[in-house]
Amino acid sequence: MGCGNLFYTLLITFSVALITYNIIISANAPLKQELPGPSRSSITVDPIIKMPLERSSGGAAGTHSKKRLFHTAVTASDSVYNTWQCRVMYYWFKKFKNKPGSEMGGFTRILHSGKSDKYMDEIPTFVANPLPAGMDQGYIVLNRPWAFVQWLQQADIKEEYILMSEPDHIIVKPIPNLSRDGFGAAFPFFYIEPKKFESVLRKYFPVEKGLITNIDPIGNSPVIVGKDSLKKIAPTWMNISLAMKKDPETDKAFGWVLEMYAYAVSSALHGVSNILYKDFMIQPPWDTEVGKKFIIHYTYGCDYDMKGKLTYGKIGEWRFDKRSYDRVAPPKNLPMPPPGVPESVVTLVKMVNEATSNIPNWGS
């Protein structure tokens, strides 16, 4: 079978909706009908997103008596940066998987490098092909939706729900299935603002599809969603991501969070609304208490002076920032923060240290 036919078969298998075709045409961003090419070097760090002064709170999801297991999926490159984060993440997944209150089922690292690595035996892994050379335009995150399309089409996923997570997530307690009644469950991001960007988003979410507020202020992660729903959303998410990146106005408007907007739009196009679950995760140093949260997302650098005062924007006397370890894994026994630093940051460093002390062959 030729490369073009195989890629075409994938899209047909997922029944890509006519609306996706219209979106691609209107954005003048046609997809190449070919199988992705070989692995190549990739960007390993992502920028810091500034926090606003105010954020709104989200709602909560109910509980269920019957277990509804979900499969946790994490997309990653084969960079040192992504790999050490995945190892830490999987360590804590295993710790909480079978604890009371958990509805966590299987786990897969979706490795979009196109080739196996030496951690295949440590972490359950599906190898996906990257996009063809140059198609991501230096924005490696575009490989994420394409990787999900491949995984959903080829893998035997036992669970009926999927949790889309990321390497820089640490699970802090057993996670129940927060979705319900056909709704997904997602964390609301303050910087995803569909109403603010309505004129841009109408290129991809036409007026006949409804109010712009039908697009939830979410990314693709963390999201718990039905497997069947995600199989419909994923190819649309892939197409819209590529179309958005090819459109200069959209690319300028959304920047690093473009792929997040693409998922939010795709979910809305397929009629999948989401419970906005603010307690899904925290993001130190801005969120200071763990409380009832399930995930620590350590996307921001944590910088403090030795009196425990936050020095954000300035390298602190004490710091933990994942970007410090883009080419080498963090060492064991990182120094603990000084007195006065919030619980969230202390917990983060303790959990990283526990994982690195117990994961075999750490640093190799």
C-alpha angles and dihedrals in degrees: 000000000000123000092249093051093051094052090045089052091054091054093046090049090058093045096231106215124244089242089065091055091051090049093053093048094047091051091047090232110125118184121241107244096222140101114265117265133237126306119278138180114286142197108271104190134057128208127255115258113215119239122230124229094247136035132179124235126242134219132262134245126232130240131253131212095212118069115245106186121211130200117232114222125186123185117212145162122231092253120128087241096058095036100059090046091052091050092053092044093051092047091060093041089060092047093057103029097095099031121117112281094026122130091175112136126172130349133220132182104208101210109199097190094098093237141068124260135200094268096066091105093047098048125032101247140187115198113221128184119249121236117276113283112284097010093105090054090217092308100116093185089077086076090067100075092041089051091051091050090055095044095048091049099045109028128084101233111187099190123080094220134054130210109203106207137164137233093252093059120106116194109223100182139007110294120222122203100274095185121093146168094015093309123120120226117232142165113249113232117209092216096056101089113167094174092055092053099038095129091056096041094052087074087069103023106045122207092253089064091066142251118353087236087070084080106086120223093247144110126216092270135094091019130138110201139159113273093231091051092050091051087060095042099046101070091044089049089052094049095045092047090055093044092050092049091052093051110082095207093052094042091052093046098050105026114168094004095054094110090051091056089047091057093046091051093046092050090052093047089057093047095248109143123188138223103236100227110190092181091061092097148345130227114211137242091028095047105056104185131055094208113146095343122127104203137038110212108197099193095129127068116249111217124172140163118236090267090063096254118145113244098184112179090027125075106253132222083246120031145164116191123157089217089068086071103048094124102025132034117251114265123250118269101025110199113268118242120263123264114287097037111130123266092247093061094043090051092049094054093044091053094047089050093049091050096048091047092054106034109097117245094008112187093021 
